Amino acid sequence: MTAEAAYVLGLALVPLALLAGISAWADGRRPWMGGALTLAVVGLLGFAWMTAPEGGLPPLSDVPETALRLVVTAFR
């Protein structure tokens, strides 16, 4: 997995983690899935940060272009 793929996937999981945590809290349940997704997000973003070329993550404004590039690469 490339750093770009991990970065985009980690950012895509952020809303799911938030929704899972808020839903569990509203129903009075423990947020197991929200916690697991949060750990996945932290792991993916940490992996992307550590393996990124030039030592840093791209800005958030580059995420749509990067995601589109990954989708096109996957379907080639």
C-alpha positions as CSV (number, residue, x, y, z in Angstrom):
1,M,0.0,0.0,0.0
2,T,1.3,3.4,-0.9
3,A,1.4,6.4,1.4
4,E,-1.2,8.1,-0.8
5,A,-3.6,5.2,-0.7
6,A,-3.2,4.9,3.1
7,Y,-3.8,8.7,3.5
8,V,-6.9,8.7,1.3
9,L,-8.4,5.6,3.0
10,G,-7.7,7.0,6.4
11,L,-9.4,10.2,5.6
12,A,-12.4,8.3,4.1
13,L,-12.8,6.3,7.4
14,V,-12.9,9.4,9.6
15,P,-16.7,10.2,9.0
16,L,-17.5,6.5,9.5
17,A,-15.7,6.4,12.8
18,L,-17.5,9.6,14.0
19,L,-20.9,8.3,12.9
20,A,-20.3,4.9,14.6
21,G,-19.2,6.5,17.8
22,I,-22.1,9.0,18.0
23,S,-24.6,6.4,17.1
24,A,-23.4,4.1,19.8
25,W,-23.4,6.9,22.3
26,A,-27.0,7.9,21.4
27,D,-28.2,4.4,21.8
28,G,-26.4,3.9,25.1
29,R,-24.1,1.3,23.8
30,R,-20.3,1.1,24.0
31,P,-18.6,2.4,20.9
32,W,-16.7,-0.7,19.9
33,M,-16.8,-0.1,16.1
34,G,-16.1,3.6,16.5
35,G,-13.1,2.8,18.6
36,A,-11.9,0.2,16.1
37,L,-12.3,2.6,13.2
38,T,-10.5,5.3,15.1
39,L,-7.6,3.0,15.6
40,A,-7.6,2.1,11.9
41,V,-7.6,5.8,11.0
42,V,-4.7,6.5,13.3
43,G,-2.8,3.5,12.0
44,L,-3.4,4.4,8.3
45,L,-2.5,8.1,8.8
46,G,0.6,7.2,10.8
47,F,1.7,4.7,8.1
48,A,1.1,7.4,5.4
49,W,3.0,10.0,7.4
50,M,6.0,7.7,8.1
51,T,6.3,6.3,4.5
52,A,5.4,9.5,2.6
53,P,8.1,10.8,0.2
54,E,9.4,14.2,1.2
55,G,8.6,13.4,4.8
56,G,5.1,14.9,4.9
57,L,1.5,14.4,4.0
58,P,-0.1,16.3,1.1
59,P,-2.5,19.1,2.0
60,L,-6.2,18.4,2.3
61,S,-6.8,20.4,-0.9
62,D,-5.0,17.6,-2.9
63,V,-7.1,14.8,-1.5
64,P,-9.7,14.8,-4.4
65,E,-7.1,14.7,-7.1
66,T,-5.2,12.0,-5.2
67,A,-8.3,9.9,-4.7
68,L,-9.2,10.2,-8.4
69,R,-5.7,9.2,-9.4
70,L,-5.9,6.1,-7.2
71,V,-9.3,5.1,-8.6
72,V,-8.0,5.5,-12.2
73,T,-4.9,3.4,-11.3
74,A,-7.1,0.7,-9.8
75,F,-9.2,0.3,-12.9
76,R,-6.3,0.3,-15.4
